[in-house]
Amino acid sequence: MDVDHMAHLARMYLDPEQVAEFKNQLGEVLRYVEKLQELDLTGIEPTAHAIPVENVLRSDEVRPCLDHDAALGNAPSSFQGEFEVPSIID
């Protein structure tokens, strides 16, 4: 892995000391990944999360809401059945 190339892609300037430091750090990461690849993972299913994740959103159900006239009744101003707002572009 070329640290200079990665820095260029990230549009980062690294001085020679930083390049050397990042090369050492990336080397350590890659050595650790090599150690992990030695493990026998036969029969273990891949997971994206260490604990089960559940959808916290409520189900999408049709529920009663304000009717059109009631919603427009709360507006300071309306025009032809729509909310009227001040112009922001001259």
Backbone torsions as a table, in degrees:
resi	resn	phi	psi	omega
1	MET	NA	129.4	-175.5
2	ASP	-98.6	110.0	-177.8
3	VAL	-62.9	-39.6	179.2
4	ASP	-60.6	-41.9	179.6
5	HIS	-65.3	-43.9	178.7
6	MET	-62.9	-41.1	178.4
7	ALA	-62.6	-40.5	178.1
8	HIS	-61.9	-45.1	179.3
9	LEU	-61.7	-35.0	179.9
10	ALA	-85.6	1.2	-178.2
11	ARG	55.3	46.7	179.7
12	MET	-115.7	142.9	171.9
13	TYR	-100.3	125.8	176.8
14	LEU	-120.3	131.3	175.3
15	ASP	-77.4	165.7	-175.9
16	PRO	-56.2	-33.9	177.6
17	GLU	-64.8	-42.3	179.6
18	GLN	-66.2	-40.3	178.4
19	VAL	-59.2	-46.6	179.7
20	ALA	-61.9	-42.4	-179.8
21	GLU	-62.7	-45.5	-179.3
22	PHE	-68.0	-34.6	177.0
23	LYS	-61.7	-43.5	177.8
24	ASN	-62.3	-45.8	-178.8
25	GLN	-63.5	-44.2	179.4
26	LEU	-65.4	-36.7	176.6
27	GLY	-61.0	-42.0	178.0
28	GLU	-63.6	-42.1	179.0
29	VAL	-62.2	-46.7	-178.5
30	LEU	-64.7	-37.2	176.3
31	ARG	-63.7	-38.6	178.6
32	TYR	-66.9	-40.2	177.8
33	VAL	-62.7	-40.3	177.1
34	GLU	-59.9	-40.5	177.9
35	LYS	-62.9	-41.6	179.9
36	LEU	-64.7	-33.3	-178.9
37	GLN	-70.2	-15.3	177.9
38	GLU	-77.9	-15.7	-177.8
39	LEU	-69.0	143.6	174.9
40	ASP	-87.2	109.9	-177.2
41	LEU	-109.0	23.5	179.3
42	THR	-59.5	129.1	177.4
43	GLY	83.0	0.8	178.4
44	ILE	-102.5	122.0	-178.8
45	GLU	-76.9	140.5	176.0
46	PRO	-64.2	144.9	177.8
47	THR	-131.6	149.7	176.6
48	ALA	-93.2	-23.1	-178.3
49	HIS	-134.9	147.0	-179.8
50	ALA	-72.6	-27.8	178.8
51	ILE	-123.6	154.0	-179.8
52	PRO	-60.2	139.1	179.3
53	VAL	-113.6	131.2	179.0
54	GLU	-116.5	149.9	177.5
55	ASN	-70.9	124.2	-177.2
56	VAL	-94.7	1.8	179.2
57	LEU	-82.0	146.9	177.8
58	ARG	-74.5	161.4	178.5
59	SER	-69.3	151.9	-176.9
60	ASP	-85.5	99.3	-177.8
61	GLU	-122.7	143.5	176.4
62	VAL	-72.6	127.9	178.9
63	ARG	-131.7	157.3	179.3
64	PRO	-64.1	146.1	177.8
65	CYS	-141.3	179.8	178.4
66	LEU	-61.7	138.3	173.4
67	ASP	-78.0	165.9	-174.0
68	HIS	-54.2	-49.5	-176.7
69	ASP	-66.2	-37.3	179.2
70	ALA	-66.3	-39.2	178.3
71	ALA	-65.6	-45.2	178.5
72	LEU	-68.5	-24.9	179.0
73	GLY	-65.2	-24.2	178.3
74	ASN	-86.4	-10.0	-177.1
75	ALA	-78.6	142.4	176.4
76	PRO	-63.6	-28.9	-178.2
77	SER	-154.4	142.2	175.9
78	SER	-138.8	158.1	-179.1
79	PHE	-145.8	123.0	178.9
80	GLN	51.0	43.7	175.2
81	GLY	78.3	15.2	178.9
82	GLU	-129.8	158.6	175.7
83	PHE	-65.9	136.4	176.4
84	GLU	-105.7	127.0	-178.7
85	VAL	-123.6	156.3	178.7
86	PRO	-64.7	147.0	177.3
87	SER	-69.7	136.6	178.8
88	ILE	-110.8	-7.0	178.7
89	ILE	-117.9	128.3	178.7
90	ASP	-80.3	NA	NA
